[in-house]
């Protein structure tokens, strides 16, 4: 959809709205834009076989839970690292020293519980031992599986908008730390929460909200998703550890710190 067509569609929708207070109105605007963006973003890809109009919410949640359990079972840390491959870090947000010799490229979904587990359990240890020491940097690439995580794409947009103001990690942490608060909300409500997080980490509010409402980073997120598919990513989180000279070793799933340590130390020659 072109920007002109989008504007016309948006105008038609907003003209039909009843008078509401400003905060609610802004939330509705953002919600409409994201819904339209999501429809365009996922046209022709990642459709679920579940028809939500024909089953109860409880049955839907049970089906999602079973699917995520299956993903976890396929990503247990007993796996052996795959042979090194060539992977692009693209121009995605970086946590750590950009000149660090080893890179962890993470393909992640902000609404994925296993991605949150990595954030809570493993990333702090990587930060302390490698990232803050300048030995490793983490590149975050978006892989929102919208068919089971409807708020994943909006969360990715929020994090990218925070990155525009130099505070990607702060928003990344806020979104994962508070995943239980927003993950089952309606999209408009989740977006209102992301806007509040922006206020808490002291972003320029008007700039952030404008970025979030515009869907500015959807093309970049789509590119991450396409690259991830091409690299064989089928579930989140997915990791590639290494650099362009030695190649990257793949680690699948919410691996424990020891799995990363084994690969990183070998690559650093420790």
C-alpha positions in Angstrom: 0.0 0.0 0.0 1.4 3.4 -0.9 1.6 6.2 1.6 -1.2 8.1 -0.2 -3.5 5.1 -0.1 -2.7 4.4 3.5 -3.5 8.0 4.4 -6.8 7.9 2.6 -7.7 4.6 4.3 -6.7 6.0 7.7 -8.7 9.2 7.2 -11.8 7.2 6.4 -11.5 5.2 9.5 -10.8 8.1 11.8 -13.7 10.1 10.5 -16.0 7.4 11.7 -14.8 7.5 15.3 -16.9 8.9 18.1 -15.4 11.6 20.3 -13.1 10.1 22.9 -10.5 11.4 25.2 -7.1 12.2 23.7 -5.2 9.3 25.2 -7.8 6.8 24.0 -7.9 8.4 20.6 -4.1 8.2 20.2 -4.2 4.5 21.2 -6.9 3.8 18.6 -4.9 5.6 15.8 -1.8 3.5 16.6 -3.9 0.3 16.8 -5.4 0.9 13.4 -2.1 1.7 11.8 -0.4 -1.4 13.2 -3.3 -3.7 12.2 -3.1 -2.4 8.6 0.7 -2.8 8.7 0.5 -6.3 10.1 -1.9 -7.3 7.4 0.4 -6.0 4.7 3.5 -7.4 6.4 2.3 -10.9 6.7 0.4 -11.2 3.4 1.2 -14.7 2.0 3.3 -15.9 5.0 3.0 -17.4 8.4 -0.7 -18.3 8.5 -1.9 -20.5 11.4 -4.2 -23.4 10.7 -6.3 -22.5 13.7 -9.6 -20.6 13.0 -10.1 -18.4 16.1 -13.7 -17.8 15.1 -14.6 -21.5 15.5 -12.8 -22.4 18.7 -12.8 -21.0 22.3 -10.1 -18.8 23.7 -9.2 -21.6 26.1 -8.7 -24.1 23.2 -6.7 -21.5 21.3 -4.3 -20.9 24.2 -4.0 -24.7 24.7 -3.0 -25.2 21.1 -0.5 -22.3 21.3 1.0 -23.8 24.5 1.4 -27.2 22.8 3.0 -25.7 19.8 5.5 -23.7 22.0 6.2 -26.8 24.0 7.1 -28.7 20.8 9.4 -25.8 19.8 11.1 -26.1 23.1 11.5 -29.8 22.9 13.2 -29.4 19.5 15.6 -26.8 21.0 16.9 -28.6 24.0 20.5 -27.7 24.9 21.8 -31.2 24.3 22.3 -30.4 20.7 25.8 -30.2 19.2 26.8 -26.9 17.6 26.4 -27.0 13.8 29.4 -26.3 11.5 30.3 -22.6 10.9 28.2 -20.8 8.4 28.2 -17.3 6.9 25.6 -15.0 8.4 24.9 -11.2 8.0 24.5 -9.0 11.0 22.8 -6.4 8.6 22.5 -3.0 10.3 20.5 -4.1 13.3 20.7 -2.8 16.9 23.9 -3.7 18.7 24.3 -4.4 22.4 28.0 -4.0 23.5 31.1 -2.7 21.8 30.6 -2.6 18.0 34.3 -3.6 17.6 34.1 -6.7 19.8 35.8 -9.6 18.1 32.9 -12.1 18.5 29.3 -11.4 17.5 26.2 -13.2 18.7 23.4 -12.7 16.1 20.1 -13.3 17.8 16.9 -13.9 15.8 14.2 -13.2 18.4 10.5 -12.6 19.0 9.6 -10.2 21.9 6.4 -12.2 22.7 8.2 -15.6 22.7 8.5 -17.0 26.3 11.7 -18.8 25.5 13.2 -15.5 24.2 12.3 -13.9 27.5 13.9 -16.9 29.3 17.2 -16.2 27.5 16.9 -12.5 28.4 16.4 -13.3 32.1 18.6 -16.3 32.6 21.4 -16.2 30.0 22.0 -12.7 28.7 23.0 -11.2 32.1 25.8 -13.8 32.4 26.9 -13.1 28.8 26.9 -9.4 29.7 29.0 -9.8 32.8 31.6 -12.2 31.3 31.9 -11.1 27.7 29.8 -8.1 26.5 30.8 -5.6 29.1 34.4 -6.8 28.8 34.4 -5.9 25.1 34.9 -9.5 23.9 31.4 -10.1 22.5 28.6 -8.0 21.1 25.0 -9.0 20.5 23.2 -8.1 17.3 19.4 -8.3 17.7 17.5 -9.3 14.6 13.7 -9.5 14.6 11.8 -12.7 13.9 8.2 -12.0 15.0 6.1 -15.1 14.5 2.8 -13.2 14.2 0.6 -16.2 13.7 1.0 -17.2 17.4 2.3 -13.9 18.8 0.1 -11.0 17.6 1.9 -8.4 19.6 5.4 -9.4 18.5 5.6 -7.2 15.5 4.4 -4.0 17.4 7.0 -4.8 20.1 9.7 -5.0 17.4 8.6 -1.7 16.0 8.7 -0.1 19.5 12.3 -1.4 20.1 13.5 -0.1 16.7 11.9 3.3 17.4 13.8 3.4 20.7 17.0 2.5 18.8 16.5 5.6 16.7 17.1 7.6 19.9 20.0 5.5 21.1 18.1 3.5 23.7 17.5 0.1 22.1 18.8 -2.0 25.1 16.7 0.0 27.5 13.5 -0.6 25.5 14.6 -4.2 24.8 14.9 -4.8 28.5 11.6 -3.1 29.4 9.7 -5.2 26.8 11.1 -8.5 28.0 11.0 -7.7 31.7 7.3 -6.8 31.4 6.3 -9.5 28.8 3.6 -10.9 31.1 1.9 -7.5 31.3 1.4 -6.8 27.5 1.7 -10.2 25.8 -2.1 -11.0 26.0 -3.4 -7.5 25.7 -5.2 -6.2 22.6 -2.7 -4.6 20.3 -3.8 -1.0 20.9 -3.4 -1.6 24.7 0.0 -3.2 24.2 1.1 -0.2 22.1 -0.1 2.2 24.9 2.2 0.2 27.3 5.2 0.5 24.9 4.5 4.3 24.8 4.6 4.4 28.6 7.9 2.4 28.6 9.3 5.1 26.3 8.4 7.7 28.8 10.0 5.7 31.6 13.3 5.4 29.8 13.1 9.1 28.9 12.7 9.0 25.2 11.4 12.0 23.4 7.7 11.0 23.6 6.4 12.8 20.5 9.1 11.4 18.3 8.7 7.9 19.7 4.9 7.9 19.3 5.1 9.2 15.8 7.6 6.5 14.9 5.5 3.8 16.4 2.3 5.0 14.7 3.9 5.3 11.3 5.2 1.7 11.2 8.5 3.2 10.1 10.6 0.1 10.6 8.3 -2.6 9.2 10.4 -3.0 6.1 13.5 -3.6 8.2 11.7 -6.1 10.3 10.4 -7.9 7.3 14.0 -8.1 6.0 15.1 -9.7 9.2 12.3 -12.2 9.0 13.2 -13.1 5.4 16.9 -13.4 6.3 16.1 -15.6 9.2 14.1 -18.0 7.1 16.9 -18.1 4.6 19.3 -19.1 7.4 17.0 -21.9 8.5 15.4 -20.2 11.5 12.2 -22.0 12.3 11.6 -21.1 15.9 12.9 -18.5 18.4 15.3 -17.7 19.8 17.9 -18.6 17.3 21.6 -17.7 17.5 24.7 -17.5 15.4 28.0 -17.0 17.2 31.3 -16.0 15.5 32.5 -13.4 13.0 32.9 -13.0 9.2 36.4 -14.4 9.2 35.8 -17.6 11.1 32.1 -18.0 10.2 29.2 -18.5 12.6 28.2 -21.5 14.8 24.4 -21.9 15.2 22.8 -22.5 18.5 19.0 -23.1 18.6 16.7 -22.3 21.4 17.0 -20.7 24.9 20.4 -22.3 25.4 22.1 -22.0 28.9 25.1 -19.9 29.4 27.4 -22.9 29.3 26.5 -23.6 25.7 27.5 -20.1 24.6 30.6 -20.1 26.8 31.9 -23.3 25.1 31.6 -21.8 21.6 32.8 -18.3 22.6 35.9 -19.5 24.5 36.9 -21.7 21.6 36.5 -18.8 19.2 38.5 -16.5 21.4 41.2 -19.2 21.9 40.7 -19.4 25.6 
